[in-house]
Amino acid sequence: MKILVMGGTRFVGRPLVELLQAAGHELTLFTRGRNPVPADVEHLVGDRSSTEGLEPLRGRAFEVIVDSSGRSLADTQAVVERTGAPEHRLVYVSSAGVYADSELWPLDENSPTDPASRHAGKAETEDWLRRQGIAFTSFRPTYIVGPGNYNPVESWFFDRIVHGRPVPLPGDGSTITQLGHVRDLATAMARCIEVDAAANRTYNCSGRQGITFRGLVAAAARAAGKDPAAVEIRSFDPAGLDKKARKAFPLRMAHFLTDITRVRRELAWEPAFDLEATLVDSYANDYARCSPTTPDFSGDAALIG
């Protein structure tokens, strides 16, 4: 198929492009031109943040559009406006952050969403695509991790473990979170365009299990070749923290766990990486290669003094 990938040279895009190329699709990458693109791929240089920046797309038609970088409804609308609706599917990376707080876990795709969420633009995009009758498949991952991650998720834990710093955790560390490997997400995205039943579906997409914050520290220590028992954990009270202090901790301080039954059943997809393998891969093939300097730990003072 003729596929437009918005981005494709960074975190999620890199393994996805590899998979789509291996499947023989004809790819066009739209990027700002800051990173090299694979050979035998058409490359359009522009900037989706402005009307003028999207001009290279005007009049182009594609069977599939992959949008892994759109954050607001306007982002995706602008791409569709210039290219027309894709003939086959629009594949969208949403977020499990669209869900409202809940007392029931794990969250499934029918759980209520939060219109005040900072990810609300992604839920609005899904609703717009549905109203417009544009065939789409949307993925709602929790925390995507693995090589190339530019968000401080697993690296935040590696920083403190490797440099012998205490690891701040809210409360007793029993809060449950959920991580998924970036290549597993890319595999599901590549797979969905081959499955007719995936049209107009949203999918939670992450690892099979949740893990407590304390369990995450232990797993990160093992991935880094450290003794988990030697890692100092410092508890802090999340109540009363101001917004700036809350940002010093990389994960949401409440349970965050989704049910991935639908994506496993409908796409015949299974995560290739469990949590331990995910962190080992991220440490060995990313963190250990790319983190030669001492990180900035000043934000920890807002949590543990």
N, C-alpha and C positions, 0 to 999 in steps of 0.2 A: 504494500500500500504506500501511497504518498503521504508522509507523515511530517507535520510541522512540530518541532519541539521548541517551546519557549525556554531558552536556556540550553542545558544539555552538557555544560562543561564543568559543572561543579558537583556538589554532593549527591543528590538524587539523580541528577541528569547523567552523570558519567556512567554508572553501571546500566542505566536504562538504555542509553544510546548503544552501548556495547551489545546488549541483548537484542535490540531492534535491528542493528546491523547484521548480527549473526543470523537473524530470521529472514534476511534478504529484503527488508523494506527500503524504500527510497526516502532518505531523510533530508530535511532542511532544518538547520539550527538557526534560531534567531537569538543573537547575543549582543552584548555591548562591545565585543571585540577584545576583551581583556585577557582571555585565555585561549590557548590553541584548540582547534577543533580536529576531530579525527579525519583521516584521509578519506576521499571518496564521499564526502558529505557536503552538500551545498550549505554555504554560510552566508547569512544575511546579517549585516551589522546595523544595529539601531538601538533605541532606548524606549522601552515600553512605558516609561513614566511621562512621556509627552506625545501629543498628537503628531508632531513632526517626526518624532523618533520612530513611529510605527509605519511611516510611509513605504519602506521597502516591502511591506506585506500587502499593500493595496492591490487588489485585483487578482491575487494569488488564490488558488483553490487547492484544498487538501482533503484527503479522505479521513484523516485523523489529525486532531490537534491535541497535543499534550501540553497542559499548563500546570507546571509544578511550582511556579513562582508568583502566581496571582494571589494577592491578599484581599483585594476588595472586589466588589461586583464590577466597578468601572474598569478594573484591569482586564477582566475577561471579556466584558462587553466590547471594549475597544478592539481586541484582537478579532472577535467575530465580525465586528462592523467592517473591518478591512478585508477579511478573507471570505466572508460568508460562512454560514454554518458548515461544519465538516460533513462530508457525505456519509461517513460511517459512525464516528464517535468523537466526542470530546472527553479526554481523560484528564481528570482534575485531582490535584492533591489538596484536600481539605485538611481538617484537623479534628482530633477528638476533643480539642479545646472548645468546640462549639457546644458541648453538652452542659446542661445546668448541673449544679451540685445535686447530689442524690444521697438517699439513705440505702438504696439498693445497688448492689454490685454483683457482677460486672455490668457495665452499661452496654445495651445493644443499640442497633441502629435506629430503633424506635423510641429511645429515651428522649425526654424533653431537651430542647436546646435552650441556650441562654442568649436572649437578644442583646444583653449588655456585655457579653464576652468580647475580649479583644480580638477573637477570631470570628465574630459575628458576620463579617464580610464574606467569609467562606460559606457559611450557611445561606446567606442571601444569594450568593452565586449559584448554589445548588438549586434553590427555589426558582430563580430566574430561568435557568436552563430548562427546568421542568415545565414552567409556564410557557416558554417559547417553543416547546416541542423539539428541542435540540437533544438528540440522543447523547447521553453522557454516562460516564462511570466515575464515581467520586470515591476517593480513599481517605479515611479518617484515621491516620496513625496517632499514637500517643507520642512517645519520644523516639525519634529516629536517631540512631547512633551508628557508629562504624567509621571506617576510613573516610577522610574528607569532611568530617563534621565540623562546620564552622561555628556551631553553637556550643557554648561551654556546658556540656552535659557530662559525659563520662570523663572528659578532660579535667573538669573541676575536681572530681574525686582523685584522678591520677595525680594531679598537681600536689595535693596535700599528702597523699600516701608516699609518693616518690621523694618528696622533700622533707619527710619526717615531721610534717605539721599535724596538729590536731584537726580532726574532721568535725565541723559543726553539724549537728543534726537536731531537728525540731522534736521536742518532747523526748520520748523514750526510743525513738527510731523505729517504731512499729508501723508507721504509715506505709501503705502499699502503693507502689508505682509500677509502671510497665514500660519496657524498652523493646524496640524492634530493630533488627539489622537493616541497614539501608539497601543491601542487595536483595533481601527478601521482599521489601516493598517494591523495588524495581521489577522483580520477577512477576509479582502479582499484576503490576501495571501493564507489563508487556503481554501477559497472558490474557488480560481482560478483553483486548481488541479481537481476540479469536473466539470469544464466547458470546453468542447472541443473547443468552440470558442475562449477561452483565449490563445490557443497555438499560439506562434509567435506574441504576442501582447505586446505593452507597454502601461502602464496606469499611468496617473497622479493620485495621491491618496493623498487627504488632506481633510481639512474641506470644507464645502460648500461655505463659504464666506471669503473674505479678511477682514482685519481690519487695520485701521491706527495705527501708533505707539502710538499716543495719546489715541486712543481707547483701545489699548492693555494695556497701563498703568492703565487706569480706570478699565478694567476688572480684571487685576491682583490685584489691590487694593481691589476690592469687594471680590475676592476669598480669600484674606488674612484677611478679616474682617475689612478693613480700609476704611475711607471716601476718595473717589477719589479726592474730592475738596481740601483735606488737603495735597495731594502729590505735592511736588514742582517739576516742570519740568524746566530744564535748557536747552536752545537751544544752539547748536554749529554749526559752519559752516563746513560741511564735505569737502569742497574744500580745497585742499592743505595739508590735513592730510597725514602724512607719513604712511607706511604700519603698523608699530607697533602701532601707535595711532588708526588706523582704527580697529585693532583687539580688542581694548578696548570696542567697541560696538558689541553686540553679533549677530546682524542681518545685512544682506546686506542693504546698504543705498540707495537702489533703489527699485522701485516697484517689487514685487515678488508674482505673482498671476497666478494660473493655472486653467484650465477648467477641471472638473472631470466628465463631461457628459459621456465619454466613459466607465469608470469603473462602473458608476452607471447603465448604460444601459446593458452592456454585462455581468456583474457579478450579476445583480439584487442586488446590494449592496448600502446601504445608511449609512453614518456616524451616529453612535449612539450618539456621543458627539458633541454638538455645542461648540462654543468657550468658553462661560461662564462655561459650565459643564466641559470642558477640564481643565480649569485652577483651578476650584474648586477641581476636583479630584487630580490634580497634587499637589496642596498645601496641602490638607488634608491627602492624602495617601503617600506623599513623603516628601515634603519640611518641613512641620511642625514636622515630625518625625525624620528627618535626619540632620537638620541644627542647632546644638546647639551652634556653635562658631560664633564669629564675622567675617564676610567675609573680604577679602582684597579689599579695594576700591581705592588703589593707582593708578590704571589705569585710573580712572576718571579724574585725573589731566590733562592728555593729551587731554581730550575733553573739559572740562569746567574750567580748572585751579584750 
